[in-house]
Amino acid sequence: MADMHELAVTESILEIANQAAAENGASRVTDIYLTIGQLSSVVDDSVQFYWDHISQGTPSEGAILHFQRVPARLRCKACGNEYELNEELMPCPACGSIALEIMSGEELLVNHIDILKEEE
Ligand SMILES: [Zn+2]
């Protein structure tokens, strides 16, 4: 089930996209490329669900959302080892410690926006 977190996230994506359209004199936003950290709790389907509703009547209506998941990076607080997560959260492969610091992987970024400029 979707929750309010995704709604807030989707609203900020919409704001960024519509602003980009306005700044560039674009009539329409066609594609939005999102980079989402592996550890982000954001669910693609939920964002898409909200998107279909809240983008209506804005320059971003009908724009396609592209989700790209990027691996998380962790740093071991015990030995300083830095490593990339494969699937699930795992202890430090070097020393087995679970005292870990998340370097990246919780982010959600609007990476790139494609817009359509009205001719003339
Ligand atoms: Zn370690």
Boltz pocket constraint, residues with backbone or C-beta under 6 A from the ligand:
constraints:
  - pocket:
      binder: B
      contacts: [[A, 76], [A, 77], [A, 78], [A, 79], [A, 80], [A, 81], [A, 92], [A, 93], [A, 94], [A, 95], [A, 96], [A, 97]]
      max_distance: 6.0
